[in-house]
Amino acid sequence: MSSSFQVGLNRLTLLQNGADFFPALCADIDAAQHSVHLETYIFAADETGRLVSQALQHAAQRQVAVRLLLDGFGSAGLPEAWVEEMRNAGVEVLWFRRERGFFRMRRYRLRRMHRKLAVIDGEIAYVGGINIINDIPYAEDFDAPRLDYAVRVQGALTHDVQEAMRHLWSSVRWASLRKRIGRLRVQLRSRGETEKARGASLLLRDNVRHRHEIEAAYLRAINHARHEIVLAHAYFLPGRAMRRALKRAAARGVRVVLLLQGRVEYRFQHYATQALYGQMLKAGVEIHEYSDSYLHAKACVVDGAWATLGSANLDPFSMLLAREANLAVRDAAFATCLRDSVMHAVQFHARAVLRPPSHPVSIFLSRLSYGAIRLLVGVLVRQRH
């Protein structure tokens, strides 16, 4: 499934899963003439990683400037031989917070670069949640791929993505974060204010100036919802403000649909999310658990008119600690297409949750996990200050 829309000054192509994303990304890298810049949280040493690595190397060998920024935790499993192979081919590779060994990295372990962005020749950009990893999980009895999305952007918004990536690359390389963020903030604010005219905007989350940008966009849209809110999130553990907004929307007659992780991928997050089921169901919120494979999407559609997708989950690790990037789109055709995709998954690939967990063990695990995550985040946030 890939569908294109003219939204303001941009051409947006909605891509679902790796089957759409990787062929498009590699084709654009293969056609690059001047520059390729890629950021990813996970770069796996698998068939997909090899495909993208070779595309980057071939581009560099024909004198295209190629930059690759990897997260030091998410891509920790990438063999050094792969990195050296890319560097020898001419690819510039940098690591965001590359810590070696658990005890050295434990204090900052969750302050990650979780963005998934790319810019080719300053003319084409990708914004989404798809990592460089095989679409169907390894060592799992899944026939279906992870459910996830990305957007291919052509137009004025590409410059915003390029500036955000250039800023972070410079920050990692030269450790001049404070000075450079001030300039970037002015640029992005002036562009964000024209969202209605342009139809789309880049939303960032960092640890300095953009701490609440993505969450604020969600809250504005949810608080103004009149008919329907559709959320698909792999990791759903929102703070009080977000929970109140969703429950108030349901109370005023807005249909609120949550598509959440049905497979246990990370136990603490999975059981902690279940601790919220009771209050959400009581408020009239629909909950569905995606069961065909792992859910990796981070998407929201409000009233079939406003949509956002990208790398940001609605959990404290994402909202408070990680660097994230989302695309916000105010366009009925784009939003409806994304909404239809999510609702198709709800109808055909998920199971409805009608009541919260009732088994004593499940209740204990959910409360323990929820409390442990909140405690951990509280400690990390205090350390940040």
C-alpha positions in Angstrom: 0.0 0.0 0.0 1.4 3.3 -1.1 -0.7 6.4 -1.8 0.4 9.9 -2.8 -1.2 13.2 -2.0 -0.5 16.9 -2.8 -0.6 18.6 0.6 0.1 22.3 0.4 3.6 22.8 -1.0 4.5 19.1 -0.5 3.9 15.8 -2.2 3.4 13.1 0.5 3.5 9.4 -0.2 2.2 7.2 2.7 4.2 4.0 2.9 3.1 1.0 5.0 5.6 -1.4 6.3 9.0 -2.3 4.8 7.5 -3.7 1.7 6.7 -0.1 0.6 9.5 1.7 2.5 12.7 -0.1 1.6 12.3 -0.3 -2.2 11.5 3.4 -2.3 14.3 4.4 0.0 16.9 2.3 -1.8 15.7 3.5 -5.2 16.1 7.1 -4.1 19.6 6.4 -2.7 20.6 4.7 -6.0 19.4 7.8 -7.9 21.2 10.3 -5.6 23.5 12.7 -7.3 24.8 14.9 -4.5 24.0 13.8 -0.9 22.3 11.1 1.2 21.7 11.6 5.0 20.2 8.8 7.0 19.3 8.6 10.7 18.1 5.4 12.4 17.6 3.9 15.8 18.2 0.3 14.7 20.4 -0.7 11.9 20.3 -4.5 11.9 22.9 -7.0 10.5 20.3 -8.8 8.4 19.1 -8.9 4.8 17.5 -5.5 5.0 20.5 -4.0 6.7 22.7 -5.4 3.9 20.4 -4.0 1.2 20.5 -0.5 2.7 24.3 -0.7 3.5 25.1 -1.6 -0.1 22.9 1.2 -1.4 24.8 3.7 0.8 28.2 2.3 -0.2 27.4 2.4 -3.9 26.3 6.0 -3.5 29.5 6.9 -1.7 31.6 5.2 -4.3 30.2 7.4 -7.0 31.2 10.5 -5.0 27.8 11.2 -3.4 28.3 12.6 0.1 26.8 10.0 2.4 26.2 10.4 6.2 24.8 7.8 8.5 23.9 8.5 12.2 23.3 5.5 14.4 22.0 5.3 17.9 24.5 3.7 20.2 22.0 1.5 22.0 19.5 0.6 19.3 22.2 -0.3 16.8 24.7 -1.7 19.3 24.4 -5.1 17.7 25.7 -3.9 14.3 29.1 -5.6 13.8 32.1 -3.3 13.7 33.0 -5.0 10.4 29.9 -3.6 8.8 30.6 -0.1 10.1 34.2 -0.3 8.8 33.0 -1.7 5.4 30.8 1.4 5.0 33.5 3.8 6.1 36.0 2.2 3.7 33.5 2.8 0.9 33.3 6.5 1.9 30.2 6.6 4.1 30.6 8.9 7.1 29.3 7.1 10.1 28.7 8.7 13.5 27.2 7.2 16.7 24.8 9.0 19.1 25.8 8.1 22.7 27.7 5.0 21.9 28.3 3.5 25.4 30.2 0.2 25.8 29.0 -2.0 28.6 25.9 -1.8 30.8 27.5 -0.2 33.8 29.0 2.7 31.8 25.8 3.5 30.0 23.1 2.8 32.7 22.6 6.5 33.7 21.9 7.7 30.2 20.6 4.4 28.7 17.2 5.7 27.8 18.3 9.1 26.3 18.3 7.8 22.8 18.2 9.0 19.3 15.0 7.3 18.2 14.4 9.2 15.0 14.0 7.6 11.6 14.8 10.2 9.0 16.4 10.4 5.6 17.1 13.2 3.0 18.4 12.6 -0.5 19.8 15.5 -2.6 18.0 18.0 -0.4 14.8 17.2 -2.5 13.4 14.0 -1.0 12.9 13.2 2.7 11.6 10.3 4.7 9.9 10.7 8.1 8.5 7.7 9.9 8.9 4.9 12.4 10.5 2.1 10.4 14.0 1.0 11.4 16.5 -0.6 9.1 15.6 -4.2 10.0 13.8 -7.1 8.4 10.1 -6.5 8.1 9.1 -9.9 9.5 10.6 -10.5 13.0 13.4 -13.1 13.2 12.9 -16.3 15.3 9.1 -15.7 15.6 6.2 -17.6 14.1 4.8 -14.6 12.3 3.6 -14.6 8.7 2.8 -10.9 8.9 5.2 -8.0 9.0 5.4 -5.4 11.8 2.7 -2.8 11.3 4.4 0.5 10.7 4.4 3.6 8.6 6.6 6.2 6.9 6.1 9.1 4.6 8.1 10.1 1.5 8.2 13.9 1.2 8.9 16.0 -1.8 8.6 19.7 -1.4 9.3 22.6 1.0 9.1 20.4 4.1 12.2 18.5 2.9 14.3 21.5 3.9 13.0 21.4 7.5 14.0 17.7 7.7 17.4 18.4 6.3 18.0 21.3 8.7 17.0 19.1 11.7 19.3 16.3 10.6 22.2 18.7 9.8 21.8 20.2 13.3 22.0 16.9 15.1 24.9 15.7 13.0 26.8 18.9 13.9 25.9 18.5 17.5 27.1 15.0 17.7 30.3 15.8 15.8 31.3 19.0 17.4 29.4 18.9 20.8 28.0 22.4 20.3 24.4 21.5 21.1 23.4 24.6 23.1 24.6 27.2 20.6 23.1 25.4 17.5 19.7 24.6 19.0 19.0 28.3 19.5 19.4 28.9 15.8 17.4 25.8 14.8 14.5 26.8 17.1 14.0 30.1 15.3 14.0 28.4 11.9 11.5 25.6 12.9 9.2 27.9 14.8 8.8 30.2 11.8 8.0 27.2 9.5 5.7 25.5 12.0 3.5 28.6 12.2 2.7 28.1 8.5 1.4 24.6 8.9 -2.2 25.5 7.9 -1.0 27.1 4.7 1.6 24.4 3.9 -0.5 21.5 5.1 2.4 19.6 6.9 5.0 20.3 9.5 7.9 18.5 11.1 7.6 18.0 14.9 10.7 17.4 16.9 11.5 16.2 20.5 14.8 16.8 22.2 16.1 17.5 25.7 16.4 21.3 25.4 14.0 23.4 23.4 11.6 20.9 21.8 10.7 18.9 24.9 6.9 19.2 24.5 6.4 19.9 20.8 5.0 16.5 19.8 2.9 16.0 22.9 1.5 19.5 22.6 0.4 18.8 19.0 -1.3 15.6 20.1 -3.1 17.4 22.9 -4.3 20.3 20.7 -5.8 17.8 18.2 -7.4 15.6 20.8 -8.8 18.5 22.7 -10.5 19.9 19.6 -11.7 16.5 18.3 -15.4 16.4 17.5 -16.1 13.0 16.0 -13.3 10.4 16.1 -9.7 9.8 17.4 -7.8 6.8 16.1 -4.5 6.0 17.8 -2.1 3.2 16.9 0.8 2.9 19.3 3.3 0.2 20.0 4.1 1.5 23.4 1.2 3.3 25.1 1.8 4.8 28.6 0.8 8.4 28.3 0.9 10.9 31.2 -2.0 12.3 33.1 -2.7 15.2 30.7 -2.9 12.9 27.7 -5.1 10.3 29.6 -7.4 13.1 30.7 -7.7 14.5 27.2 -8.7 11.1 25.8 -11.2 10.4 28.5 -12.8 13.9 28.1 -13.1 13.4 24.4 -14.9 10.1 25.0 -17.1 11.8 27.5 -18.2 14.4 25.0 -19.2 11.7 22.5 -16.0 11.4 20.4 -15.3 7.9 19.4 -11.8 7.0 20.7 -10.1 3.9 19.2 -6.8 2.6 20.5 -4.8 0.0 18.5 -2.1 -1.3 20.9 0.5 -4.1 21.1 -1.1 -7.5 21.4 2.2 -9.5 21.4 4.5 -9.4 24.3 7.7 -7.8 23.0 8.9 -6.0 26.0 7.3 -7.3 29.2 7.5 -4.3 31.4 5.9 -2.0 28.8 3.3 -4.5 27.9 2.1 -5.2 31.4 2.4 -1.5 32.4 0.1 -0.5 29.5 -2.5 -3.1 30.8 -2.6 -1.1 34.1 -4.5 1.6 32.1 -7.1 -0.6 30.5 -9.6 -0.3 33.4 -9.8 3.5 33.4 -9.8 3.7 29.6 -12.5 1.2 29.1 -14.6 2.7 31.9 -14.3 6.1 30.1 -15.7 4.6 26.9 -12.4 4.2 25.0 -12.2 1.3 22.6 -9.1 -0.9 23.0 -7.9 -3.3 20.3 -4.7 -5.4 20.5 -2.9 -6.1 17.2 -2.2 -9.8 17.1 -0.9 -10.7 13.7 2.7 -9.6 14.4 4.4 -6.9 16.4 2.8 -3.4 16.3 5.5 -0.8 15.7 3.3 2.1 14.5 3.1 5.5 16.2 0.2 7.2 14.4 -2.9 9.3 15.2 -5.8 10.5 13.1 -8.3 13.0 14.4 -11.7 13.6 12.7 -10.3 12.3 9.4 -8.6 15.7 8.9 -5.4 15.8 11.0 -2.8 13.1 11.2 0.6 12.5 12.7 3.0 9.6 12.4 6.7 9.1 13.0 9.0 7.7 15.7 7.4 9.1 18.9 5.5 6.7 21.1 3.0 7.9 23.8 5.1 6.7 26.7 7.4 8.5 29.1 10.7 7.2 27.5 9.7 8.7 24.2 8.0 11.9 25.5 10.7 12.8 28.1 14.0 11.2 27.1 14.4 10.3 23.5 15.0 12.4 20.4 12.0 11.9 18.1 10.6 13.2 14.8 7.0 13.1 13.7 5.2 14.5 10.6 1.9 16.4 11.3 -0.4 16.6 8.3 -3.6 18.7 8.0 -5.2 17.1 4.9 -8.4 15.1 4.7 -7.3 12.8 1.9 -4.0 11.9 3.6 -5.6 11.5 7.1 -8.4 9.3 5.7 -5.9 7.0 4.0 -4.0 6.6 7.2 -7.2 6.2 9.2 -8.5 3.5 6.8 -5.2 1.6 7.1 -5.3 1.6 10.9 -9.0 0.7 11.0 -8.4 -2.2 8.6 -5.9 -3.6 11.1 -8.4 -3.0 13.9 -11.1 -4.9 12.0 -9.1 -7.8 10.5 -5.9 -8.2 12.4 -6.7 -7.3 16.1 -8.8 -8.5 18.9 -11.1 -6.2 20.9 -10.4 -5.8 24.7 -13.7 -5.8 26.5 -12.5 -5.9 30.1 -9.2 -5.3 31.9 -7.1 -8.2 33.1 -8.8 -9.9 36.0 -6.4 -12.7 36.9 -4.5 -11.9 40.2 -1.1 -12.6 38.5 -1.9 -10.3 35.6 -3.1 -7.5 37.9 0.0 -7.9 40.0 2.3 -7.8 37.0 0.6 -4.8 35.5 0.7 -2.7 38.7 4.3 -3.7 39.4 5.4 -2.8 35.8 3.6 0.5 35.8 5.1 1.5 39.2 8.6 0.4 38.2 8.5 2.3 34.9 7.2 5.5 36.6 9.9 5.2 39.3 12.6 4.7 36.7 11.5 7.6 34.6 11.3 9.9 37.7 14.9 9.0 38.6 16.1 9.7 35.0 14.3 13.0 34.7 15.8 14.2 38.0 19.3 13.2 36.7 18.6 15.2 33.5 18.3 18.4 35.6 
